[in-house]
Amino acid sequence: MTERAVRPDGAGTHGQRRANPVSRFFGILGPGLVTGAADDDPSGVATYAQAGATYGNGMLWTVPVTLPLMMAAQEICDRMALATGDSLGALIRRRFSGGARVVIGILVAALIVANTLNLSADLMAIGQGMQLLHAGPAPLWSLVAGVGIGIAVVAGSFEWIGRIFKWLCLVLLVYVGVLFAANVDWADVAAGLFGAQLTASPAYWGLVVAVLGTTISPYMFFWQTAQRVEELRGEDLDGPLAPPLDDRTDAGARRRLRTGREDVFTGMVFSVLIMFAIIAATAATLGAHHEKVTSAAQAAKALEPIAGTYAGALFAVGFIGSGILAVPVLAAAGAAGMAALLNRDWGLERSPRRAPMFYVLLGGGIVGGTLLSVFASNPIQLLVLSALVNGIAAGPFLVIMMLISRDRAIMGRYRNGRLAQTMGWITTVVMCAAGAYGVWYTIWG
């Protein structure tokens, strides 16, 4: 790594220390919040709605279980990026070599395929959202959305895109409002949160894997590190590299770690709040009448207590907003991971000429997902399937992350402490077990 002067502030925060607490809090929100909100993409919305409509509050126990697991995984991701100035793909290249690197490369390629599947489902959801608004056929709007997002990502700056992502997160809060208008049985909600309504059927646990997969998705690991590195690049005035924590003063490094954790934990709390609201709301509405969710129009009925005849339009706004938020994240996450693994330049702030492989992979994912979205017929089924695939894929990447984050040669004094190590391995074991069950359920269940 090139020599650079030690940064005295450790922030690049544009005067955050002089700002009032509220301004400072919103100023530090970035990759963590975007990652948490992108986690509640149409795949997540459809999976949570399916859970609430099919099993009532019987899967609400996954909310308190997944929150600490999400926090652990994403804090480790964020700390790896802050400590090293490298994305997860680059750290894999530094930590592994030979056959292990080849195997991981195959896993990343499989992740890109899974992300394309997820991206396609999200574009289909955007199309169905526009159809709910009586704007025209869903396939047409899926195509328009895919082309428009692709052009915006390639032509726009990272700062501009990131700013839009952050505010699009607020669209998801509409699901929380339903809890104040629907006839929610709070005693039943409490029973669900404490796991008193578990079901022994294979289908129930297959959907649990999908819930875990859409909540702790492997693309989040790559996106969290990639976006944090992009943010760090913007701080550095001495060169193109992202400044690691050791380039800062001790006080500045501690401050940067603290603000990073605040960002990550806020994003994860935001994510599970939406998760809780969707499951509880659909349980109180669709689940009460044992309605199955096979289309966006049916899922929209969960919002009728708060929106009445406008439920379809309100649901459409949430579906469209969360889809537009998630599509670039899905496409860029895998592309950044593979490009960095192959030691190629990457990043939304880089031009296509400077980072050709990154943009080829990113564009290929968007084009492939767009074409699939035009010809596929069942978006809800595809959304839940993509969540199941993510549940299967998360375990191996968590193992890779844990090996990197405890490596003294890479992480130095910022390697995992006892709490991070314990929670990280618990998360890894849970997701590996979920992935194993997901494989069994997909083939034989």
C-alpha positions, 0 to 999 in steps of 0.5 A, spaced: 500 500 500 502 506 498 505 511 503 500 516 505 500 522 511 496 520 517 489 523 517 488 527 523 480 527 523 479 520 521 472 522 518 472 526 511 465 527 514 464 535 512 464 538 519 460 532 522 463 534 529 460 541 529 453 539 526 447 538 531 446 531 533 440 530 528 444 532 522 450 528 524 446 522 525 443 523 518 450 524 515 453 518 517 447 514 514 450 511 508 452 503 506 449 500 512 442 504 511 442 502 504 444 495 505 438 494 510 433 497 506 435 494 499 434 487 504 427 489 504 426 489 496 420 485 493 423 479 494 423 480 501 416 483 501 414 477 497 417 472 502 415 476 508 408 477 505 407 469 504 410 467 511 404 472 514 399 470 509 400 462 510 402 461 517 400 468 520 404 470 526 408 463 526 414 466 523 415 472 527 420 469 531 425 470 525 425 477 527 428 477 533 433 471 531 435 475 525 437 482 528 443 480 532 445 475 526 444 481 521 448 486 525 454 481 526 455 479 519 454 486 516 458 489 522 464 484 520 463 486 513 464 494 514 470 493 519 473 489 514 472 495 509 474 500 514 480 496 516 483 495 510 480 499 505 479 493 500 472 490 498 470 483 500 473 481 493 479 484 494 480 481 501 478 474 498 484 475 493 489 477 499 487 471 503 486 465 499 490 462 493 490 457 488 485 452 488 481 455 494 481 462 490 478 458 484 473 455 488 471 461 491 471 464 484 466 459 482 461 461 488 462 468 486 460 466 479 454 462 482 452 468 486 452 473 480 447 468 477 443 468 483 443 475 483 440 476 476 435 471 478 433 476 484 434 482 480 429 479 474 424 478 480 425 485 482 424 488 475 417 483 475 415 486 481 416 493 479 412 491 472 406 489 477 407 495 481 406 499 475 400 495 472 397 496 479 397 503 478 393 502 471 399 504 467 400 498 462 402 491 462 407 489 467 412 486 462 413 493 458 414 496 465 419 491 467 423 492 460 423 500 461 425 499 468 431 495 467 433 499 461 432 505 465 436 503 471 442 500 467 443 507 463 442 511 470 447 506 473 452 507 468 451 514 466 450 517 473 455 518 479 456 514 485 454 520 490 448 521 486 445 514 486 447 513 493 443 519 495 437 517 491 438 510 494 438 513 501 431 517 500 428 511 497 428 507 503 423 511 506 418 508 502 418 502 505 415 505 512 408 505 509 408 497 511 409 500 518 403 504 518 398 498 517 400 495 524 396 502 527 390 501 522 389 493 522 385 489 527 392 486 529 391 481 535 397 483 539 397 477 544 398 472 538 403 477 535 407 476 542 406 468 541 409 468 534 415 472 537 417 468 542 416 462 537 410 459 540 407 457 534 412 453 530 410 448 525 413 441 523 411 441 516 417 441 511 414 447 507 414 451 513 421 450 514 423 451 507 419 458 507 423 459 514 430 458 509 427 463 504 426 468 510 433 467 512 436 468 505 432 474 504 434 477 510 441 475 510 443 475 503 450 474 500 450 480 496 449 484 502 456 482 504 459 484 497 455 491 497 456 493 504 464 492 503 464 495 496 460 501 498 464 503 504 470 502 500 467 507 495 465 512 500 472 512 503 475 513 496 471 519 496 475 521 503 482 520 500 485 527 498 492 523 496 490 518 491 485 513 488 486 508 494 481 508 500 484 510 506 484 504 511 484 505 519 491 505 520 492 511 516 488 515 521 490 517 528 487 513 534 482 517 535 480 518 528 480 511 527 475 509 533 470 515 531 470 512 524 469 505 527 463 508 531 460 511 526 460 505 521 457 501 526 451 506 528 450 506 520 450 499 520 446 497 526 441 503 524 440 499 517 439 493 520 434 495 525 430 499 519 430 492 515 427 488 521 422 493 523 419 493 515 420 485 516 416 485 522 411 490 519 410 486 513 409 479 517 404 482 522 400 486 517 399 480 512 398 475 518 392 480 521 389 481 514 391 476 508 392 470 514 386 471 517 382 469 511 387 464 509 388 467 502 394 465 498 399 470 495 400 469 488 400 476 485 402 483 487 395 485 487 393 479 492 399 482 496 396 489 496 390 487 500 394 487 506 394 495 506 387 495 505 386 497 512 390 503 511 389 505 504 382 502 502 381 502 495 388 505 494 391 499 497 393 497 490 397 504 489 400 504 495 403 497 495 405 499 488 409 505 490 412 500 495 414 495 490 416 500 485 421 504 490 424 498 493 425 494 487 429 500 484 433 501 490 435 493 490 436 492 482 443 496 482 445 493 489 444 486 486 447 488 479 453 491 482 455 487 488 456 481 484 460 485 479 464 488 484 466 482 487 468 478 481 472 484 478 476 485 485 477 478 485 480 478 479 484 484 480 480 489 476 478 496 477 471 496 479 466 501 482 460 506 480 465 512 480 469 509 475 468 510 468 466 504 463 473 505 460 477 505 466 473 499 469 470 495 463 470 488 466 466 491 472 461 494 467 460 488 463 458 484 469 454 489 471 450 490 465 450 483 463 446 482 470 441 487 468 440 485 461 439 478 463 435 480 469 431 484 464 430 479 459 428 474 464 423 479 467 419 480 460 418 472 459 417 469 466 410 469 468 410 468 476 413 474 480 411 472 487 414 464 486 420 467 483 421 472 488 420 467 494 425 462 490 430 467 489 430 468 497 431 460 498 437 460 493 440 466 497 439 462 503 443 456 500 448 461 498 449 465 504 453 459 509 459 459 504 460 466 504 460 467 511 465 462 512 470 466 507 468 472 511 470 469 518 476 466 516 478 473 513 476 477 519 480 473 524 486 474 520 491 478 523 496 479 517 490 482 513 486 485 519 491 487 524 488 490 531 482 490 527 480 483 527 474 480 530 474 480 538 471 475 542 464 478 541 464 478 533 467 472 533 462 468 537 456 472 533 459 471 527 460 463 527 453 463 530 451 466 524 455 462 520 452 455 523 445 458 522 446 459 515 450 453 513 444 449 517 439 453 513 442 452 506 443 444 507 436 444 509 434 448 503 438 444 498 434 438 501 427 441 501 429 444 493 431 436 491 426 432 495 422 436 499 
